[in-house]
Amino acid sequence: MRIAPATLLSLAGVFTWLCVGVPMIWESELFGEASGLTSDRQLGWRISYVLFGAAFVYLSSRLGRRQSRPADVLALAVLTCSALGVSHFSDSGLGGILLMVVSGVLPWVLSVRLGVAWMTLQHAALAPVFALSHAFPLTGAVFQALLYVGFSSFVFVTSLVARQQAQARDEQRRLNSELRATRALLAESSRLNERMRISRELHDLLGHHLTALSLNLEVASHVTTGKPQEHVRQAQSLAKLLLTDVREAVSQLREDDAINLREALDSLVEGVPALRIDFDAPDSLAVSDPAKAQVILRCAQEIITNTVRHADATRLELSVQPEERGVRIRSRDNGHGCDALVAGNGLRGMRERLEHYGGRLEVDTAPGRGFAVDAWLPLGRLDTSGRA
C-alpha cells in the first residue's frame, strides 16, 4: 500500500513528538518535582508540549494543499514558540528536536526562501534560550544551536524534495487525465470522420453508378422484347432495390455522425489528485460539431485546472447538461473564493472560445463562498437523447 508523503511526514512528526514526551513525563528527576524546576516552569513546559502537539495535528491535516492560509502561518508560529518554550521551561535541549519537526513542515507551508529564513531565525532564537536556561557561555550556546541547525537543514531539504516530488506526481496525474480525455475526443472525431468518408464514398460512387445502371436498364427494357425484356426488367428492379439500400445505409451513417463526449469527460475527471469531483452528465452527450465538442471539453478541463491550482478546494461539483438549443456547464467548489476576480489566461481563453460560437460565461465568487462557473454553448435543437 502506497502512503502519501504528507501522511508519512505527519506520522513521523507525531511519533517524534511522542518520543520527546516520554522522558519528560516519566523522568521526574529531570523534569518533575525532584528536578528542581519550579512549579511554574513545570507547568510551562507541559503547556508548551501540548500546544506543539495540537498545532502540529492541525498543520498535518493541511499538508499537501497548494495554498496556505493565514491560520497555517499562525499555527507554524505556535509550533516554533512551543518548541522554544519546551527548552526554556524544561531546561533541556528537547525543544531543538521539536524544531527539527518544524523544519520538516516548513516546505509544505512556506516558499523555499521564507522557509529557509524561518528555519534560520527559529534556531537563532534557540541560542539565547540555551544561554539563559543552561548557563552556557554565549559561544557555547551558539555552537549548540548550530548543531541543531545542521540536523534541521537535512530534515528541511528532505521534506522539500518530498514536497516537490508529490507536486510533480499530482501534476502528472492531472496531465494524464487531460491526455486520456483528449485521446478519447480524438478517437471519437476519427470515428466521425471515417463514417463521413464512408457515407460520401457510398453516395458518390455506388449511388452514381447504380443510378447510371438503372437508367441504362430502363433504356434496355424499351428496346428489347420477349423473354430478354423480362430479365432486363428484373435486373432493373434489383438495381433500384440496391440503390434504395445504399441510400438507407448512407442515411444511417449520417444519423450517427455525432461525438459522444461522456467518455472523454469521464477520463478528464478521473484521477485528479486532492480533489473530489461530483460529476453529473447524461450517459450519452452527443455533439455533431467536433470544434464545439472540443470547446466543451476544454471548458471542463479549465474549470478543474483552476480549482486544483488556485481555489484551495477539496470538492468540486461539475455538471454538463444538454438543453433545448445548447449545452450548459456549471461548477462550484468549496474553496476560499476572493473579493475581486482577476481573470487569467485560462478564464479569458474559456470566454473567448464560448463567445466565438455565440456562447457566454458567468463567474460568481466571494470570500468563503468558493468559485462558481456558469457557461452556455449553443448547439441547435437537441432531441430527448441529448444529441445536437
C-alpha positions in Angstrom: 0.0 0.0 0.0 1.4 3.4 -1.1 1.2 6.1 1.6 1.3 9.8 0.5 4.4 11.8 1.5 2.3 14.2 3.5 0.8 11.4 5.5 4.2 9.9 6.2 5.5 13.3 7.4 2.5 13.7 9.7 3.0 10.2 11.2 6.8 10.8 11.6 6.1 14.2 13.3 3.6 12.7 15.7 5.9 9.9 16.5 8.8 12.2 17.2 6.6 14.4 19.4 5.5 11.4 21.4 9.1 10.2 21.8 10.1 13.6 23.1 7.3 13.5 25.6 8.2 10.1 27.1 11.2 11.2 29.1 9.6 14.4 30.1 6.6 12.6 31.6 8.3 9.6 33.1 11.6 11.1 34.3 10.5 13.1 37.3 14.1 13.5 38.4 14.8 15.6 35.3 11.5 17.3 34.6 9.3 16.8 37.6 9.2 17.9 41.2 12.6 16.2 42.0 14.3 18.0 39.2 14.5 21.4 41.0 12.3 23.0 38.4 9.7 25.4 39.9 6.0 24.6 39.6 5.7 27.5 37.1 8.4 26.0 34.8 6.9 22.6 35.1 3.5 24.0 34.1 5.2 26.0 31.3 6.8 23.0 29.5 3.6 20.9 29.8 1.6 23.7 28.2 4.2 24.2 25.5 4.4 20.5 24.8 0.6 20.2 24.5 0.3 23.3 22.3 3.0 21.9 20.0 1.1 18.7 19.5 -2.2 20.5 18.9 -0.7 22.9 16.4 1.1 20.0 14.6 -2.1 18.0 14.3 -3.8 21.0 12.7 -1.0 21.5 10.2 -0.9 17.8 9.4 -4.4 18.0 8.2 -3.4 20.9 5.9 -0.3 19.4 4.4 -0.5 18.9 0.6 -2.7 21.9 0.0 -1.4 24.1 -2.8 -2.1 27.3 -1.0 -1.6 28.2 2.7 -4.0 30.2 4.8 -3.0 32.8 7.4 -4.1 30.3 10.0 -1.4 27.9 8.8 1.3 30.5 9.3 -0.2 31.2 12.8 0.0 27.5 13.6 3.5 27.4 12.4 4.4 30.3 14.8 2.7 28.4 17.6 4.9 25.3 16.7 8.1 27.4 16.9 7.2 29.2 20.1 6.1 26.0 21.7 9.3 24.2 20.8 11.3 27.1 22.3 9.1 27.1 25.3 9.8 23.4 25.9 13.5 24.0 26.0 13.2 27.2 28.1 10.9 25.8 30.8 12.3 22.3 31.0 15.9 23.5 30.9 16.7 20.9 28.2 17.6 20.6 24.6 14.4 18.7 23.7 13.0 21.8 22.1 15.7 21.6 19.5 14.4 18.2 18.5 10.9 19.6 18.1 12.4 22.4 15.9 13.5 19.7 13.5 9.9 18.6 13.2 9.0 22.3 12.5 11.7 22.3 9.8 10.1 19.3 8.1 6.8 21.2 7.9 8.2 24.4 6.6 8.5 23.4 2.9 4.8 22.4 2.9 3.6 25.8 4.3 6.0 28.4 3.1 8.1 29.1 -0.1 11.7 27.9 -0.1 13.1 31.4 0.7 10.7 32.1 3.5 11.2 28.5 4.8 15.0 28.9 5.0 14.6 32.3 6.7 12.1 30.9 9.2 14.4 28.0 10.0 17.4 30.3 10.5 15.5 32.7 12.8 14.0 29.9 14.9 17.4 28.4 15.6 18.9 31.9 16.2 16.3 32.2 18.9 17.4 28.9 20.3 20.8 30.3 21.2 19.6 32.7 23.9 17.3 30.0 25.3 20.3 27.8 25.8 22.4 30.7 27.2 19.7 31.5 29.8 18.5 28.1 30.7 21.7 26.1 30.7 24.1 28.8 31.8 26.1 28.2 28.7 28.5 30.8 27.6 27.3 32.7 24.6 29.7 31.0 22.2 28.7 27.6 23.6 25.0 28.4 23.2 25.6 29.5 19.6 27.5 26.3 18.8 24.8 24.2 20.4 22.1 26.0 18.3 24.3 25.5 15.1 24.3 21.7 15.9 20.6 21.7 15.7 20.7 23.9 12.5 22.6 21.1 10.8 20.1 18.4 11.6 17.2 20.7 10.8 18.7 21.6 7.4 18.9 18.0 6.5 15.2 17.5 7.5 14.2 20.6 5.6 15.9 19.5 2.4 14.5 16.0 2.7 11.0 17.4 3.2 11.4 19.8 0.3 12.4 17.0 -2.1 9.3 15.0 -0.9 7.1 18.1 -1.4 8.4 18.7 -5.0 8.0 15.0 -5.9 4.5 15.0 -4.6 3.6 18.1 -6.6 5.2 16.6 -9.7 3.3 13.4 -9.3 0.0 15.2 -8.8 0.6 17.3 -11.8 1.5 14.2 -13.8 -1.8 12.6 -12.8 -3.8 15.6 -13.8 -2.0 15.9 -17.1 -2.6 12.1 -17.7 -6.3 12.7 -17.1 -6.3 15.5 -19.7 -4.3 13.4 -22.1 -6.8 10.5 -21.8 -9.7 12.9 -22.3 -8.1 14.4 -25.4 -7.3 10.9 -26.8 -11.0 9.9 -26.3 -12.1 13.0 -28.1 -9.7 12.3 -30.9 -10.9 8.8 -31.2 -14.5 10.0 -31.4 -13.5 12.6 -34.0 -11.7 10.0 -36.1 -14.7 7.7 -35.9 -16.9 10.5 -37.0 -14.6 11.5 -39.9 -14.3 7.8 -41.1 -18.1 7.4 -41.1 -18.5 10.6 -43.0 -15.9 9.5 -45.6 -17.6 6.1 -46.0 -21.0 7.7 -46.4 -19.7 10.1 -49.0 -18.0 7.2 -50.9 -21.2 5.2 -50.9 -23.3 8.1 -52.0 -20.9 9.5 -54.7 -19.5 6.2 -56.1 -22.1 3.4 -55.6 -25.0 5.8 -55.8 -23.8 7.3 -59.0 -23.1 4.0 -60.7 -26.3 2.4 -59.6 -28.3 5.4 -60.9 -26.5 5.1 -64.3 -27.1 1.3 -64.3 -30.8 1.8 -63.5 -31.1 4.3 -66.4 -29.4 2.0 -68.9 -31.6 -0.8 -67.8 -34.6 1.4 -68.3 -33.5 2.1 -71.9 -32.8 -1.6 -72.4 -36.3 -2.5 -71.3 -37.7 -0.4 -74.1 -35.5 -1.8 -76.9 -35.9 -5.5 -76.0 -38.9 -7.8 -76.4 -39.9 -11.2 -75.3 -38.0 -13.2 -72.7 -34.9 -10.9 -72.7 -37.1 -7.9 -71.8 -38.3 -9.8 -68.7 -34.8 -10.4 -67.5 -33.9 -6.8 -68.1 -36.9 -5.6 -66.0 -35.8 -8.0 -63.2 -32.3 -6.5 -63.3 -33.8 -3.0 -63.3 -35.8 -3.8 -60.2 -32.8 -5.3 -58.4 -30.8 -2.1 -59.3 -33.4 0.1 -57.9 -33.7 -2.0 -54.7 -29.9 -1.9 -54.3 -29.9 1.9 -54.8 -32.5 2.2 -52.1 -30.4 0.1 -49.7 -27.4 2.2 -50.4 -29.3 5.4 -49.7 -30.6 3.9 -46.4 -27.1 2.9 -45.4 -25.8 6.4 -46.1 -28.7 7.9 -44.1 -27.9 5.7 -41.1 -24.2 6.6 -41.2 -25.1 10.3 -41.3 -27.6 9.9 -38.4 -24.8 8.7 -36.1 -22.4 11.4 -37.1 -22.1 12.9 -33.6 -19.3 12.7 -31.0 -20.2 11.2 -27.6 -18.4 13.4 -25.1 -19.2 11.3 -22.0 -16.2 9.0 -22.3 -13.8 12.0 -22.7 -15.3 13.9 -19.8 -15.1 10.7 -17.6 -11.4 10.4 -18.4 -11.0 14.1 -17.5 -12.5 13.9 -14.0 -10.9 10.6 -13.0 -7.6 10.6 -11.2 -7.5 14.3 -10.2 -5.3 14.5 -7.1 -6.5 16.0 -3.8 -9.9 17.0 -5.2 -13.2 15.2 -5.0 -15.3 15.8 -8.2 -19.0 15.2 -8.2 -19.6 14.9 -11.9 -23.1 14.9 -13.4 -23.8 14.4 -17.2 -26.1 12.2 -19.2 -24.8 8.8 -20.4 -25.0 10.0 -24.0 -23.8 13.5 -24.6 -23.6 13.7 -28.4 -22.3 16.8 -30.2 -22.2 16.8 -34.0 -19.7 19.6 -34.4 -16.1 18.4 -33.4 -15.0 22.0 -32.8 -17.8 22.7 -30.3 -17.2 19.3 -28.7 -13.6 20.4 -28.1 -14.8 23.7 -26.6 -17.0 21.8 -24.0 -14.0 19.5 -23.1 -11.6 22.5 -22.8 -14.0 24.4 -20.6 -14.4 21.5 -18.2 -10.6 21.0 -18.3 -10.0 24.7 -17.4 -12.5 24.6 -14.5 -10.8 21.6 -13.0 -7.3 23.1 -13.5 -8.2 26.4 -11.9 -9.8 24.6 -9.0 -6.7 22.5 -8.4 -4.2 25.3 -8.7 -6.0 28.3 -7.2 -9.1 27.5 -5.3 -7.6 25.6 -2.4 -10.7 23.4 -2.5 -11.3 19.7 -1.6 -14.6 19.3 -3.5 -15.9 20.4 -6.9 -19.4 20.0 -8.3 -19.3 19.8 -12.1 -22.3 19.4 -14.3 -22.6 19.2 -18.1 -26.2 19.0 -19.2 -27.9 19.3 -22.6 -30.6 22.0 -23.0 -33.1 22.7 -25.8 -30.6 24.6 -28.0 -27.2 24.1 -26.3 -25.2 22.6 -23.5 -24.8 24.2 -20.1 -21.7 23.7 -18.0 -22.0 24.5 -14.3 -19.4 24.2 -11.5 -19.0 25.2 -7.9 -16.1 24.4 -5.5 -15.7 24.7 -1.7 -12.6 26.9 -1.9 -11.8 30.2 -0.2 -13.1 32.4 -3.0 -12.0 36.0 -3.4 -13.2 39.6 -3.3 -12.2 40.8 -6.7 -11.8 38.3 -9.6 -8.8 38.9 -11.9 -9.3 36.8 -15.0 -6.2 35.0 -16.0 -5.3 33.4 -19.4 -7.4 30.3 -18.6 -10.7 32.2 -17.9 -10.1 34.6 -20.8 -9.4 31.7 -23.2 -12.6 29.9 -22.0 -14.7 33.1 -22.5 -13.2 33.6 -26.0 -13.9 30.1 -27.1 -17.5 30.3 -25.9 -18.2 33.8 -27.4 -16.7 32.7 -30.7 -19.7 30.3 -31.1 -22.2 32.6 -29.5 -21.9 31.3 -26.0 -21.5 33.1 -22.7 -19.6 32.7 -19.4 -20.6 33.9 -16.0 -18.4 33.7 -12.9 -19.5 34.1 -9.3 -17.1 34.2 -6.3 -16.9 35.8 -2.8 -14.7 35.1 0.2 -15.8 31.9 1.9 -18.3 31.0 -0.9 -15.9 29.3 -3.3 -15.9 29.8 -7.0 -18.8 29.1 -9.4 -18.9 29.0 -13.2 -22.0 29.0 -15.4 -21.2 28.5 -19.1 -23.5 28.0 -22.0 -22.7 26.9 -25.6 -25.3 27.0 -28.4 -25.6 23.8 -30.4 -29.0 23.9 -32.1 -32.1 21.9 -31.1 -31.5 18.8 -29.0 -33.5 15.7 -29.1 -34.5 13.7 -26.0 -31.3 11.7 -26.0 -29.2 14.8 -25.7 -27.9 14.8 -29.2 -27.4 18.1 -31.1 
